[in-house]
Amino acid sequence: MIKKAGVIWDCDCYINKYICDNDIGGEIITPQMLATPFYKGRLVAVLIPTGFGNPAYSGLMPALKATSGRIRKFVEKGGRALVFGAMHEKEGCYDWLPFKVKYTHEYFSSPVITKGDSDYCGIVKDFNEAGIECDGYFPEYEGDCIAETADGRCIMIEKKMGDGCFIVTSIHEFPSRDFLTRICSGDSEIIF
């Protein structure tokens, strides 16, 4: 089993250490690397951390929009993309995804209810599910809602595409170790 992820971000960031602490091979994919056709990372998953849509935290949005087709192809070939909350109230932060996602930015704590039998429902397994921090919710989306708040707001979407999937979440916590291992592990690496 191969465990490897690329973190799409402007520079080395907090989630890299967490990935490495979980024995998952990781690398940073900067906006410049994302945009060049010469970058051919061999990965199982890509992670886009919280705050990607907020210019106060990140300059990723132009690169995500310019390379949305590349990310879609990676997923269709069997890769997985984990996308966290945009942390911005501006509409369109998820327009680069190849499916509809509308995000409402609102910081709150809520009990989390997982739904269905998705392999990725264990994102909060290491935490007290009675009070999980979130940075928003998804009032409109394509795909399956696999986690919601006690009052029915969707906070995690799974959208299968080709041989892979997108997981979009507004949960404002590190993912559980089991979840991280599950999403970043596969039988083979996919060329990004």
N, C-alpha and C positions, 0 to 999 in steps of 0.2 A: 504494500500500500504506500503510495506517494503522498506526502503532506507538504504542500507548497502554495503560497499565496503572494500576490502582488498588492501592495497598498498604493492606491492612486492618490497622491498628495503632493503638495509643493516641496516638501522636504521631509526628512526623518521626523516621525511623530510618535506620540504616546502609544499607539496601538501596536507599533512594531515590536516593542519590548514584550508586550503581552503575547504576541504571536510567537516570538522566539522562546519565551518562558514555557510555552506549550509544545515545544519541540516541533514547530512547524517552520519549514524554510520560508523565509520572507525576503522581499526586496521592495524598494521604493520605486514607483513609476511616476516620475515627475511629469508635469504638463508637456515639457519639451520632448521627453521620451515617448509619451503617449502619441504625440503628433508625428513623430518620425516613422517612415516606413521601414527603417533599418532596425528598429527595436523589435526583437522576436523572442520575448520572454516565454519560457516554458513553465506554465502554471496550471494549477487545478482551479484556483479561484482568484478573483480580484475583489478587494474591499475598498469602499469609498466611505471614509469616516464622516462622522457628524460635523456639520458646519460647511460642507462643500459648496453650498449655495449662497453663503454669506460672504460678501467681499471683505468684511472685516477679519475673517478667519482664513480665507482661501481665495486663490485666483484660478480655481479649476474650471469654472463654468465655460469659458470659451473653448478650452481643450475638450471637455466632455461633449459639448455640442458638435465640435468639428470632427470628433472621432466616434460618434455614436454608432456608426455602421461597423466599426472595428470591434467595439464592445459587443454588439449584437451577434456578430459572426463568431466571436470567441464563445459566447454562450450557446449558440446553435450547434457548435462542434462538440459540446459537452462540458464547457466551463461553467462556473457558477459566479454570479456577481452579487455581492452583499452591499447594499446601498443604505446608509443610515440617513438620519434626518438632515434636511437642508439648513435648518436653523435660520430661516429667513422668511419673512412674510410676503416677499415678492412672488407673484404668480410666475409659473414657467420654470421653476427650478428643476422640475423633473421632465421637461419637454424633450430632453435628449434621449430618454428611454424609448424603446420601440413599442410602447403601449401607454395607455392613458393612466396617469396618476395625478390626482389633485391633492395638495398638501395644505393643511391649515397649521400654521406655526402657533403653538401655545404650550408653555411649559407647565406640567402638572405631574402629580403622583397619583397612581391608581392601581387597584388590584388588576391583574392580567389574567385573562381566560384564554387558553389555547383552544383552537378548534380543529377538528378533522384529525387526520392521521399523517400529516406531513412529517418528513424526516427532520424538519427544521423547527418544530414546535418547542424544542428544549432550550431556546435562547436564554431564558431567565432561570434555568434550573438551579444555578448556584446562588440565587437570591431569594429573598422573602417575596413571594409573588403577591402578597397582600398590599405592597406599596412600591411599585416600580416607577422610576422616573421616566418621563416621556417628554419629547420636545415638540410634539404635534400629533396629528392624526390624519387619516386619509378618508375624506368624505366621498370621494369618487375614485374609482380605480378599475382596471381590468385585471383579472387574475382571481386568486382565492385569498380571502382574508383568513389568516391562520392564527392570529392573535388579536384580541380586542380588549378594551377596558370593560369594567363592570357595567358601565352605562351604554355599551354597544358601539363605541368608537373604534374603528379599525386602526390598529397600530403596527400591523405586520402583514405584508402581502407576499404571496408566492405566485410567480408567473412562469410557467414552464414554456420553454421555447427551444425547438429542435431537441437536441440531446441534453441540454442543460437547463438552468433556471436562473431567474432573478429573484432575490429576496430583498424587499424594500421594507425598512422598519424605522419607526420613530422612537424606539426604545432608547433611552439616553443612559445606557449602562454598557459596560463591556459585555460581550456575549459570554455565555457559560463556556467552560472549557470543553465540555462534551459537544456543544453546538459548534464551536470553532473547529474542533478536530473533524467533525462530521462534514462541515461545508468545505474545508480545505483539504480533504483527503479523497483520493481517487485511484483508480487502477492505472491511469496514464496521465501524463502532462499534456496540456493543450497549448499549441503555439498561439501566442497572443498577437 
